[in-house]
Amino acid sequence: EKFNEALKVFLEVVKKDVTNPGALEGAGLACYQMGEKAIGAAYLKEALRYDSDRIRSRVALSLSAFETAQYQNAADYIEPVTKLQPRNVAAWHL
């Protein structure tokens, strides 16, 4: 229920500003937590469209791609994280 409430808040922000990468990322992560990975991925990809350095979006998309054996996609999402945050354990875990 808390993720559903968070999603509503993020989507209200997105309604006012469809280019807000923080709200798009929040909506995507909330969807992931609710098991709606395809919808979540769409929001996360949109967040990256407006800010390609969104670490949480990149890590979530990379993990999702890895889980579905899309290894090249996983690498493509996580590779910039290793440069932006070389000490990010999630980036090196993959």
C-alpha positions in Angstrom: 0.0 0.0 0.0 2.8 2.4 0.8 4.2 2.0 -2.7 0.8 2.6 -4.3 0.6 5.9 -2.3 4.1 6.8 -3.4 3.2 6.1 -7.0 0.2 8.4 -6.8 2.4 11.2 -5.5 5.1 10.7 -8.1 2.5 10.6 -10.9 0.9 13.9 -9.7 4.4 15.5 -10.1 4.7 13.9 -13.6 1.3 15.3 -14.6 2.7 18.8 -13.9 6.1 18.2 -15.4 6.5 15.2 -17.7 10.3 15.8 -17.9 10.9 15.5 -14.1 13.5 12.7 -13.9 13.2 12.4 -10.1 9.4 11.8 -10.3 9.7 9.5 -13.2 12.4 7.5 -11.3 10.3 7.4 -8.2 7.3 6.2 -10.2 9.4 3.5 -11.8 10.8 2.3 -8.6 7.4 2.2 -6.9 6.1 0.1 -9.8 9.0 -2.3 -9.4 8.2 -2.7 -5.8 4.6 -3.5 -6.7 5.6 -6.1 -9.2 4.8 -4.0 -12.2 8.3 -4.3 -13.8 7.3 -3.5 -17.4 5.5 -0.3 -16.4 8.4 0.5 -14.0 11.0 0.0 -16.7 9.1 2.4 -18.9 9.2 5.1 -16.3 12.9 4.5 -15.5 13.9 4.6 -19.2 12.0 7.9 -19.5 13.9 9.2 -16.4 17.1 8.3 -18.1 16.0 10.2 -21.2 16.0 13.4 -19.2 18.9 12.6 -17.0 21.2 9.8 -18.2 23.2 9.9 -14.9 20.3 8.6 -12.7 22.1 5.9 -10.7 19.0 4.2 -9.2 17.3 4.0 -12.6 20.4 2.4 -14.2 20.9 -0.1 -11.4 17.2 -1.1 -11.4 17.1 -1.5 -15.1 20.3 -3.4 -15.1 19.2 -5.9 -12.5 15.9 -6.4 -14.3 17.7 -7.1 -17.6 20.1 -9.5 -15.8 17.1 -11.4 -14.3 15.7 -12.0 -17.7 19.1 -13.1 -19.2 19.5 -9.8 -21.2 23.1 -9.6 -20.3 24.2 -7.1 -22.9 21.4 -4.7 -21.8 22.3 -5.2 -18.2 25.9 -4.3 -19.0 24.8 -1.3 -21.0 22.8 0.1 -18.2 25.4 -0.5 -15.4 28.6 0.4 -17.2 28.1 4.2 -16.8 27.5 3.6 -13.0 30.9 2.1 -12.7 32.3 5.4 -14.0 30.0 7.8 -12.1 30.3 5.9 -8.8 33.3 3.5 -8.9 32.6 2.4 -5.3 29.0 1.5 -5.9 28.8 -2.1 -4.9 25.6 -2.7 -6.9 27.4 -1.8 -10.1 30.2 -4.2 -9.5 28.0 -7.0 -8.2 26.7 -7.7 -11.8 
